[in-house]
Amino acid sequence: MHIEHINPNAGDGLENLCLSCANCNLSKATVTTAPDPISEQVVPLFNPRLDRWSDHFRWAEDKAMLTGITPTGRATIARLKVNQERIVGAQRRWVEAGYHPLSLS
């Protein structure tokens, strides 16, 4: 995991930091907004300190792909490349092994 700055211009305070996988951190880079693939409107990316995950995302039935249910959710998935095949493949293996967060509950 990487320690990610939610807003790259807001400093190193704990309120501006979160854990992120390498793929998401490198895909996000320094941006805080991205276009919603449906409306093309530029919206804020998901902020784990302010936003509720369940308000923006849903797991597909197989728990391997993530679906955005809001403009922020869709823009975040697109910008962070969450559903690229290598990530989805890894998530499928986590589900099969019982390590996916949804498998643990």
TORVEXLO-497921 format. One record per atom (N, C-alpha, C): residue number from 1; residue in one letter; x, y, z. Coordinates in Angstrom, 2 decimals, m for minus. Atoms other than C-alpha are relative to their C-alpha. Layout:
N
+-----+--------+---------+---------+---------+
: num : residu :      px :      py :      pz :
+-----+--------+---------+---------+---------+
: NUM :      a :       X :       Y :       Z :
...
+-----+--------+---------+---------+---------+
//
This chain:
105
+-----+--------+---------+---------+---------+
: num : residu :      px :      py :      pz :
+-----+--------+---------+---------+---------+
:   1 :      m :    0.84 :   m1.19 :    0.00 :
:   1 :      m :    0.00 :    0.00 :    0.00 :
:   1 :      m :    0.88 :    1.25 :    0.00 :
:   2 :      h :   m0.65 :   m1.31 :    0.00 :
:   2 :      h :    1.00 :    3.60 :   m0.61 :
:   2 :      h :   m0.75 :    0.92 :    0.96 :
:   3 :      i :    0.65 :   m1.08 :   m0.73 :
:   3 :      i :    0.31 :    6.55 :    1.65 :
:   3 :      i :   m0.28 :    1.09 :   m1.03 :
:   4 :      e :    0.46 :   m0.90 :    1.05 :
:   4 :      e :   m1.70 :    8.83 :   m0.62 :
:   4 :      e :   m0.44 :    1.33 :    0.59 :
:   5 :      h :    0.54 :   m1.32 :   m0.34 :
:   5 :      h :   m2.33 :   12.56 :   m0.37 :
:   5 :      h :   m1.34 :    0.13 :   m0.74 :
:   6 :      i :    1.32 :   m0.16 :    0.62 :
:   6 :      i :   m6.06 :   13.02 :   m1.00 :
:   6 :      i :    0.00 :    1.25 :   m0.86 :
:   7 :      n :   m0.17 :   m1.24 :    0.76 :
:   7 :      n :   m5.42 :   16.61 :   m2.06 :
:   7 :      n :    1.50 :    0.30 :    0.02 :
:   8 :      p :   m1.45 :   m0.16 :    0.00 :
:   8 :      p :   m1.80 :   16.96 :   m3.17 :
:   8 :      p :    0.49 :    1.38 :    0.42 :
:   9 :      n :   m0.40 :   m1.36 :   m0.39 :
:   9 :      n :   m1.80 :   20.67 :   m2.29 :
:   9 :      n :   m0.35 :    0.33 :    1.44 :
:  10 :      a :    0.50 :   m0.30 :   m1.35 :
:  10 :      a :   m3.18 :   20.34 :    1.25 :
:  10 :      a :    0.92 :   m0.44 :    1.13 :
:  11 :      g :   m0.95 :    0.32 :   m1.06 :
:  11 :      g :   m0.11 :   19.14 :    3.14 :
:  11 :      g :   m0.05 :   m1.45 :    0.47 :
:  12 :      d :   m0.19 :    1.36 :   m0.49 :
:  12 :      d :    0.80 :   16.06 :    5.16 :
:  12 :      d :   m0.78 :   m0.32 :    1.27 :
:  13 :      g :    0.80 :    0.31 :   m1.18 :
:  13 :      g :   m1.77 :   16.23 :    7.97 :
:  13 :      g :   m0.77 :   m1.29 :   m0.18 :
:  14 :      l :    0.69 :    1.29 :    0.06 :
:  14 :      l :   m3.49 :   12.96 :    8.82 :
:  14 :      l :   m1.34 :    0.08 :   m0.72 :
:  15 :      e :    1.30 :   m0.16 :    0.66 :
:  15 :      e :   m6.82 :   14.34 :    7.55 :
:  15 :      e :    0.12 :    0.01 :   m1.52 :
:  16 :      n :   m0.22 :   m0.04 :    1.43 :
:  16 :      n :   m5.26 :   14.52 :    4.08 :
:  16 :      n :    0.70 :   m1.27 :   m0.52 :
:  17 :      l :   m0.70 :    1.21 :    0.40 :
:  17 :      l :   m3.72 :   11.04 :    4.01 :
:  17 :      l :   m0.94 :   m1.20 :    0.05 :
:  18 :      c :    0.74 :    1.26 :   m0.02 :
:  18 :      c :   m5.14 :    7.61 :    3.21 :
:  18 :      c :    0.90 :   m1.08 :   m0.60 :
:  19 :      l :   m0.72 :    1.10 :    0.64 :
:  19 :      l :   m3.90 :    4.18 :    2.15 :
:  19 :      l :   m0.58 :   m0.24 :   m1.38 :
:  20 :      s :    0.41 :    0.23 :    1.38 :
:  20 :      s :   m4.04 :    3.39 :   m1.54 :
:  20 :      s :    0.87 :   m1.10 :   m0.59 :
:  21 :      c :   m0.84 :    0.96 :    0.71 :
:  21 :      c :   m2.92 :    0.50 :   m3.69 :
:  21 :      c :    0.88 :    0.78 :   m0.98 :
:  22 :      a :   m0.94 :   m0.67 :    0.91 :
:  22 :      a :   m0.01 :    1.33 :   m5.99 :
:  22 :      a :   m0.68 :    0.41 :   m1.30 :
:  23 :      n :    0.69 :   m0.32 :    1.24 :
:  23 :      n :   m2.23 :    1.19 :   m9.09 :
:  23 :      n :   m0.84 :    1.26 :    0.14 :
:  24 :      c :    0.86 :   m1.17 :   m0.19 :
:  24 :      c :   m4.72 :    3.71 :   m7.71 :
:  24 :      c :    0.83 :    1.26 :    0.25 :
:  25 :      n :   m0.82 :   m1.16 :   m0.31 :
:  25 :      n :   m2.06 :    6.03 :   m6.32 :
:  25 :      n :    0.70 :    0.53 :   m1.25 :
:  26 :      l :   m0.71 :   m0.45 :    1.20 :
:  26 :      l :   m0.07 :    6.12 :   m9.55 :
:  26 :      l :   m0.95 :    0.49 :   m1.08 :
:  27 :      s :    0.99 :   m0.45 :    0.99 :
:  27 :      s :   m3.21 :    6.48 :  m11.68 :
:  27 :      s :   m0.59 :    1.35 :    0.37 :
:  28 :      k :    0.56 :   m1.28 :   m0.46 :
:  28 :      k :   m4.53 :    9.35 :   m9.56 :
:  28 :      k :    1.00 :    1.12 :   m0.19 :
:  29 :      a :   m1.06 :   m1.01 :    0.07 :
:  29 :      a :   m1.21 :   11.19 :   m9.55 :
:  29 :      a :   m0.38 :    1.21 :    0.85 :
:  30 :      t :    0.28 :   m1.21 :   m0.78 :
:  30 :      t :   m1.94 :   14.80 :   m8.50 :
:  30 :      t :   m1.40 :    0.55 :   m0.22 :
:  31 :      v :    1.32 :   m0.53 :    0.32 :
:  31 :      v :   m5.51 :   15.15 :   m9.75 :
:  31 :      v :   m0.98 :   m0.20 :    1.16 :
:  32 :      t :    1.06 :    0.11 :   m1.00 :
:  32 :      t :   m8.54 :   15.70 :   m7.53 :
:  32 :      t :   m1.38 :   m0.02 :   m0.66 :
:  33 :      t :    1.25 :    0.04 :    0.76 :
:  33 :      t :  m11.20 :   15.82 :  m10.27 :
:  33 :      t :    0.23 :   m0.81 :   m1.27 :
:  34 :      a :   m0.08 :    0.73 :    1.27 :
:  34 :      a :  m12.00 :   13.81 :  m13.39 :
:  34 :      a :   m1.37 :    0.02 :   m0.64 :
:  35 :      p :    1.31 :    0.01 :    0.66 :
:  35 :      p :  m14.76 :   13.58 :  m16.00 :
:  35 :      p :   m0.77 :   m1.29 :    0.28 :
:  36 :      d :    0.91 :    1.14 :   m0.09 :
:  36 :      d :  m17.73 :   11.30 :  m15.39 :
:  36 :      d :   m0.12 :   m0.56 :   m1.42 :
:  37 :      p :    0.07 :    0.55 :    1.35 :
:  37 :      p :  m17.65 :    8.90 :  m18.37 :
:  37 :      p :   m1.37 :    0.09 :   m0.66 :
:  38 :      i :    1.35 :   m0.08 :    0.58 :
:  38 :      i :  m21.43 :    9.20 :  m18.82 :
:  38 :      i :   m0.37 :    1.44 :   m0.36 :
:  39 :      s :    0.42 :   m1.38 :    0.24 :
:  39 :      s :  m22.14 :   12.92 :  m18.45 :
:  39 :      s :    1.11 :    0.88 :   m0.56 :
:  40 :      e :   m1.20 :   m0.75 :    0.39 :
:  40 :      e :  m18.58 :   14.11 :  m19.26 :
:  40 :      e :    0.21 :    1.23 :    0.88 :
:  41 :      q :   m0.16 :   m1.09 :   m0.95 :
:  41 :      q :  m19.01 :   16.60 :  m16.39 :
:  41 :      q :    1.21 :   m0.30 :    0.88 :
:  42 :      v :   m1.14 :    0.17 :   m0.89 :
:  42 :      v :  m15.81 :   17.12 :  m14.37 :
:  42 :      v :   m0.49 :    0.10 :    1.44 :
:  43 :      v :    0.49 :    0.10 :   m1.38 :
:  43 :      v :  m16.48 :   16.07 :  m10.77 :
:  43 :      v :    1.16 :   m0.34 :    0.92 :
:  44 :      p :   m1.06 :    0.39 :   m0.95 :
:  44 :      p :  m14.43 :   15.57 :   m7.60 :
:  44 :      p :    0.15 :   m1.53 :    0.04 :
:  45 :      l :   m0.23 :    1.42 :   m0.23 :
:  45 :      l :  m12.82 :   12.18 :   m7.14 :
:  45 :      l :   m0.48 :   m0.37 :    1.41 :
:  46 :      f :    0.41 :    0.49 :   m1.32 :
:  46 :      f :  m13.95 :   10.04 :   m4.21 :
:  46 :      f :    1.03 :    0.40 :    1.04 :
:  47 :      n :   m0.86 :   m0.39 :   m1.12 :
:  47 :      n :  m12.55 :   11.37 :   m0.94 :
:  47 :      n :   m0.33 :   m0.91 :    1.18 :
:  48 :      p :    0.31 :    0.95 :   m1.07 :
:  48 :      p :  m12.29 :    8.59 :    1.67 :
:  48 :      p :   m0.16 :    0.64 :    1.37 :
:  49 :      r :    0.18 :   m0.70 :   m1.28 :
:  49 :      r :  m12.23 :   11.16 :    4.48 :
:  49 :      r :   m1.36 :    0.69 :    0.10 :
:  50 :      l :    1.27 :   m0.74 :    0.00 :
:  50 :      l :  m15.48 :   12.86 :    3.44 :
:  50 :      l :   m1.17 :   m0.80 :   m0.56 :
:  51 :      d :    1.06 :    0.71 :    0.71 :
:  51 :      d :  m17.45 :   10.46 :    1.23 :
:  51 :      d :   m0.21 :   m1.40 :    0.57 :
:  52 :      r :    0.30 :    1.38 :   m0.39 :
:  52 :      r :  m19.20 :    7.20 :    2.10 :
:  52 :      r :    0.13 :   m0.89 :   m1.24 :
:  53 :      w :   m0.27 :    0.92 :    1.11 :
:  53 :      w :  m18.02 :    4.33 :   m0.11 :
:  53 :      w :   m1.30 :   m0.50 :   m0.61 :
:  54 :      s :    1.25 :    0.60 :    0.49 :
:  54 :      s :  m21.49 :    2.80 :   m0.36 :
:  54 :      s :   m0.92 :    0.99 :   m0.72 :
:  55 :      d :    0.78 :   m1.00 :    0.75 :
:  55 :      d :  m22.94 :    6.07 :   m1.69 :
:  55 :      d :    0.46 :    0.11 :   m1.45 :
:  56 :      h :   m0.59 :   m0.21 :    1.32 :
:  56 :      h :  m20.69 :    5.92 :   m4.77 :
:  56 :      h :    0.31 :   m1.27 :   m0.78 :
:  57 :      f :   m0.47 :    1.22 :    0.65 :
:  57 :      f :  m19.78 :    2.29 :   m5.50 :
:  57 :      f :   m0.84 :   m1.21 :    0.39 :
:  58 :      r :    0.59 :    1.31 :   m0.26 :
:  58 :      r :  m21.24 :   m1.21 :   m5.74 :
:  58 :      r :    0.92 :   m1.04 :   m0.63 :
:  59 :      w :   m0.74 :    1.13 :    0.59 :
:  59 :      w :  m19.44 :   m4.51 :   m6.28 :
:  59 :      w :   m0.93 :   m0.75 :   m0.93 :
:  60 :      a :    0.75 :    0.90 :    0.88 :
:  60 :      a :  m20.58 :   m6.63 :   m9.20 :
:  60 :      a :   m0.25 :   m1.29 :    0.76 :
:  61 :      e :    0.38 :    1.24 :   m0.70 :
:  61 :      e :  m22.12 :   m9.96 :   m8.25 :
:  61 :      e :    1.21 :   m0.89 :    0.29 :
:  62 :      d :   m1.17 :    0.86 :   m0.22 :
:  62 :      d :  m18.78 :  m11.75 :   m8.64 :
:  62 :      d :    1.05 :    0.64 :    0.92 :
:  63 :      k :   m0.86 :   m0.76 :   m0.91 :
:  63 :      k :  m17.12 :   m9.14 :   m6.35 :
:  63 :      k :    1.35 :    0.37 :   m0.59 :
:  64 :      a :   m1.28 :   m0.28 :    0.63 :
:  64 :      a :  m14.35 :   m8.63 :   m8.88 :
:  64 :      a :    0.03 :    1.36 :   m0.69 :
:  65 :      m :    0.06 :   m1.29 :    0.68 :
:  65 :      m :  m15.53 :   m5.50 :  m10.71 :
:  65 :      m :   m0.81 :    0.99 :    0.83 :
:  66 :      l :    0.66 :   m1.06 :   m0.74 :
:  66 :      l :  m16.58 :   m2.21 :   m9.20 :
:  66 :      l :   m0.84 :    0.84 :   m0.97 :
:  67 :      t :    0.89 :   m0.83 :    0.80 :
:  67 :      t :  m19.50 :   m0.16 :  m10.53 :
:  67 :      t :   m0.19 :    1.34 :    0.71 :
:  68 :      g :    0.27 :   m1.32 :   m0.54 :
:  68 :      g :  m19.85 :    3.58 :  m10.03 :
:  68 :      g :   m1.48 :    0.31 :   m0.12 :
:  69 :      i :    1.43 :   m0.29 :    0.03 :
:  69 :      i :  m23.38 :    4.63 :   m9.10 :
:  69 :      i :   m0.28 :    1.50 :    0.06 :
:  70 :      t :    0.12 :   m1.46 :    0.03 :
:  70 :      t :  m22.73 :    8.39 :   m9.02 :
:  70 :      t :    1.06 :    0.52 :   m0.98 :
:  71 :      p :   m1.06 :   m0.57 :    0.83 :
:  71 :      p :  m20.73 :   10.74 :  m11.24 :
:  71 :      p :    1.39 :   m0.11 :    0.66 :
:  72 :      t :   m1.28 :    0.13 :   m0.72 :
:  72 :      t :  m17.99 :   10.77 :   m8.56 :
:  72 :      t :    0.50 :   m1.43 :   m0.02 :
:  73 :      g :   m0.40 :    1.40 :    0.03 :
:  73 :      g :  m17.97 :    6.98 :   m8.39 :
:  73 :      g :    0.52 :   m0.41 :   m1.37 :
:  74 :      r :   m0.42 :    0.36 :    1.36 :
:  74 :      r :  m17.76 :    6.56 :  m12.16 :
:  74 :      r :    1.31 :    0.69 :   m0.39 :
:  75 :      a :   m1.23 :   m0.73 :    0.33 :
:  75 :      a :  m15.08 :    9.25 :  m12.53 :
:  75 :      a :    1.20 :   m0.59 :    0.74 :
:  76 :      t :   m1.08 :    0.58 :   m0.80 :
:  76 :      t :  m13.01 :    7.71 :   m9.74 :
:  76 :      t :    0.43 :   m1.35 :   m0.57 :
:  77 :      i :   m0.32 :    1.30 :    0.59 :
:  77 :      i :  m13.22 :    4.22 :  m11.24 :
:  77 :      i :    0.78 :    0.17 :   m1.30 :
:  78 :      a :   m0.68 :   m0.23 :    1.28 :
:  78 :      a :  m12.20 :    5.54 :  m14.65 :
:  78 :      a :    1.41 :    0.55 :    0.20 :
:  79 :      r :   m1.30 :   m0.63 :   m0.20 :
:  79 :      r :   m9.35 :    7.75 :  m13.42 :
:  79 :      r :    1.00 :   m0.95 :    0.65 :
:  80 :      l :   m0.89 :    0.90 :   m0.72 :
:  80 :      l :   m7.92 :    5.14 :  m11.05 :
:  80 :      l :    0.18 :   m1.35 :   m0.69 :
:  81 :      k :   m0.12 :    1.23 :    0.79 :
:  81 :      k :   m8.32 :    2.38 :  m13.65 :
:  81 :      k :   m0.27 :   m1.25 :    0.84 :
:  82 :      v :    0.34 :    1.05 :   m0.96 :
:  82 :      v :   m9.96 :    0.18 :  m11.03 :
:  82 :      v :   m0.38 :   m1.31 :   m0.67 :
:  83 :      n :    0.50 :    1.21 :    0.63 :
:  83 :      n :  m11.49 :   m2.28 :  m13.48 :
:  83 :      n :    0.87 :   m0.51 :   m1.14 :
:  84 :      q :   m0.87 :    0.56 :    1.03 :
:  84 :      q :   m8.48 :   m2.96 :  m15.68 :
:  84 :      q :    0.20 :   m1.49 :    0.28 :
:  85 :      e :    0.03 :    1.47 :   m0.10 :
:  85 :      e :   m8.09 :   m6.69 :  m16.34 :
:  85 :      e :    0.94 :   m0.56 :    1.06 :
:  86 :      r :   m0.91 :    0.57 :   m1.00 :
:  86 :      r :   m5.05 :   m7.27 :  m14.14 :
:  86 :      r :   m0.51 :    0.21 :    1.42 :
:  87 :      i :    0.56 :   m0.26 :   m1.33 :
:  87 :      i :   m6.81 :   m5.70 :  m11.15 :
:  87 :      i :   m1.20 :   m0.91 :    0.23 :
:  88 :      v :    1.17 :    0.87 :   m0.12 :
:  88 :      v :  m10.07 :   m7.57 :  m11.78 :
:  88 :      v :    0.44 :   m1.45 :    0.19 :
:  89 :      g :   m0.52 :    1.36 :   m0.16 :
:  89 :      g :   m8.11 :  m10.81 :  m12.17 :
:  89 :      g :    0.51 :   m0.25 :    1.41 :
:  90 :      a :   m0.50 :    0.14 :   m1.38 :
:  90 :      a :   m6.38 :  m10.24 :   m8.83 :
:  90 :      a :   m1.17 :   m0.07 :    0.98 :
:  91 :      q :    1.16 :    0.01 :   m0.91 :
:  91 :      q :   m9.71 :   m9.48 :   m7.15 :
:  91 :      q :   m0.74 :   m1.33 :   m0.09 :
:  92 :      r :    0.63 :    1.32 :    0.13 :
:  92 :      r :  m11.16 :  m12.71 :   m8.56 :
:  92 :      r :    0.76 :   m1.05 :    0.82 :
:  93 :      r :   m0.80 :    0.95 :   m0.78 :
:  93 :      r :   m8.28 :  m14.63 :   m7.00 :
:  93 :      r :   m0.18 :    0.24 :    1.50 :
:  94 :      w :    0.23 :   m0.29 :   m1.42 :
:  94 :      w :   m8.82 :  m12.84 :   m3.67 :
:  94 :      w :   m1.34 :   m0.58 :    0.45 :
:  95 :      v :    1.32 :    0.56 :   m0.32 :
:  95 :      v :  m12.50 :  m13.85 :   m3.75 :
:  95 :      v :    0.12 :   m1.52 :    0.15 :
:  96 :      e :   m0.15 :    1.46 :   m0.03 :
:  96 :      e :  m11.60 :  m17.48 :   m4.54 :
:  96 :      e :    0.75 :   m0.47 :    1.24 :
:  97 :      a :   m0.80 :    0.37 :   m1.16 :
:  97 :      a :   m9.06 :  m17.56 :   m1.72 :
:  97 :      a :   m0.63 :    0.42 :    1.32 :
:  98 :      g :    0.66 :   m0.46 :   m1.23 :
:  98 :      g :  m11.44 :  m15.91 :    0.76 :
:  98 :      g :    0.63 :    1.23 :    0.62 :
:  99 :      y :   m0.67 :   m1.18 :   m0.52 :
:  99 :      y :   m9.32 :  m12.77 :    1.14 :
:  99 :      y :   m0.63 :    1.32 :   m0.40 :
: 100 :      h :    0.67 :   m1.23 :    0.41 :
: 100 :      h :  m11.58 :  m10.24 :   m0.57 :
: 100 :      h :   m0.78 :    0.53 :    1.20 :
: 101 :      p :    0.72 :   m0.54 :   m1.17 :
: 101 :      p :  m13.08 :   m7.86 :    2.05 :
: 101 :      p :   m1.44 :   m0.47 :    0.11 :
: 102 :      l :    1.39 :    0.47 :   m0.07 :
: 102 :      l :  m16.59 :   m8.97 :    1.10 :
: 102 :      l :   m0.08 :   m1.48 :    0.37 :
: 103 :      s :   m0.02 :    1.41 :   m0.37 :
: 103 :      s :  m15.57 :  m12.60 :    1.66 :
: 103 :      s :    0.25 :   m0.18 :    1.49 :
: 104 :      l :   m0.37 :    0.09 :   m1.40 :
: 104 :      l :  m14.41 :  m11.84 :    5.20 :
: 104 :      l :   m1.14 :    0.31 :    0.94 :
: 105 :      s :    1.09 :   m0.42 :   m0.90 :
: 105 :      s :  m17.68 :  m10.48 :    6.54 :
: 105 :      s :   m1.01 :   m1.10 :    0.22 :
+-----+--------+---------+---------+---------+
//
